[in-house]
């Protein structure tokens, strides 16, 4: 059995880029940053990871309409 699921909660690092496929279906892409804070040897540290997100169809339209750079978003997908 295989399992493919991703859940990302973070902030958008740029405004969503909305475009259309040759078939006319909408596509929206943007990047997100997620932070992780931890302490090691008494020092407080932070790691940042960047994620590229691509959405299709109705969700692409909604993301392009409501999200902007700096928005906090919870993305669930595969």
BAZATI-373838 format. One record per residue (C-alpha): x, y, z. Coordinates in nm, 2 decimals, always signed. Example, Ala and Ser with C-alpha at 12.3 -4.5 7.8 and 13.67 -1.06 7.14 Angstrom:
GUNU    east   north      up
GUNU   +1.23   -0.45   +0.78
GUNU   +1.37   -0.11   +0.71
***
This chain:
GUNU    east   north      up
GUNU   +0.00   +0.00   +0.00
GUNU   +0.12   +0.35   -0.09
GUNU   +0.03   +0.68   +0.08
GUNU   +0.09   +1.02   -0.08
GUNU   -0.03   +1.32   +0.12
GUNU   +0.12   +1.66   +0.21
GUNU   +0.00   +1.92   +0.45
GUNU   +0.18   +2.26   +0.46
GUNU   +0.10   +2.56   +0.69
GUNU   +0.30   +2.87   +0.62
GUNU   +0.32   +3.21   +0.45
GUNU   +0.32   +3.29   +0.08
GUNU   +0.66   +3.43   -0.03
GUNU   +0.51   +3.58   -0.35
GUNU   +0.18   +3.67   -0.51
GUNU   +0.00   +3.38   -0.68
GUNU   +0.07   +3.35   -1.05
GUNU   -0.25   +3.27   -1.23
GUNU   -0.25   +3.14   -1.59
GUNU   -0.44   +2.89   -1.81
GUNU   -0.36   +2.57   -1.97
GUNU   -0.41   +2.53   -2.35
GUNU   -0.74   +2.36   -2.27
GUNU   -0.85   +2.67   -2.08
GUNU   -0.83   +2.52   -1.73
GUNU   -0.69   +2.76   -1.47
GUNU   -0.35   +2.70   -1.30
GUNU   -0.22   +2.90   -1.01
GUNU   +0.14   +2.86   -0.86
GUNU   +0.31   +3.02   -0.57
GUNU   +0.58   +2.94   -0.31
GUNU   +0.54   +2.91   +0.07
GUNU   +0.78   +2.93   +0.36
GUNU   +0.75   +2.72   +0.67
GUNU   +0.96   +2.78   +0.98
GUNU   +1.08   +2.54   +1.25
GUNU   +1.22   +2.67   +1.58
GUNU   +1.43   +2.45   +1.81
GUNU   +1.70   +2.48   +2.08
GUNU   +2.04   +2.31   +2.06
GUNU   +2.31   +2.35   +2.32
GUNU   +2.12   +2.63   +2.48
GUNU   +2.11   +2.83   +2.15
GUNU   +1.77   +2.91   +1.99
GUNU   +1.77   +2.83   +1.62
GUNU   +1.53   +2.86   +1.33
GUNU   +1.51   +2.66   +1.00
GUNU   +1.32   +2.78   +0.70
GUNU   +1.20   +2.56   +0.42
GUNU   +1.05   +2.67   +0.09
GUNU   +0.78   +2.48   -0.10
GUNU   +0.65   +2.53   -0.45
GUNU   +0.27   +2.49   -0.48
GUNU   +0.07   +2.44   -0.80
GUNU   -0.31   +2.43   -0.80
GUNU   -0.55   +2.34   -1.08
GUNU   -0.92   +2.40   -1.15
GUNU   -1.16   +2.57   -0.91
GUNU   -0.90   +2.57   -0.63
GUNU   -0.66   +2.76   -0.86
GUNU   -0.92   +3.03   -0.91
GUNU   -1.00   +3.06   -0.54
GUNU   -0.63   +3.08   -0.44
GUNU   -0.56   +3.35   -0.70
GUNU   -0.86   +3.55   -0.58
GUNU   -0.80   +3.54   -0.20
GUNU   -0.42   +3.48   -0.14
GUNU   -0.14   +3.73   -0.17
GUNU   +0.22   +3.76   -0.06
GUNU   +0.25   +3.73   +0.32
GUNU   -0.09   +3.55   +0.36
GUNU   -0.10   +3.25   +0.60
GUNU   -0.23   +2.94   +0.43
GUNU   -0.29   +2.57   +0.51
GUNU   -0.25   +2.36   +0.20
GUNU   -0.34   +2.00   +0.18
GUNU   -0.27   +1.78   -0.13
GUNU   -0.05   +1.53   -0.29
***
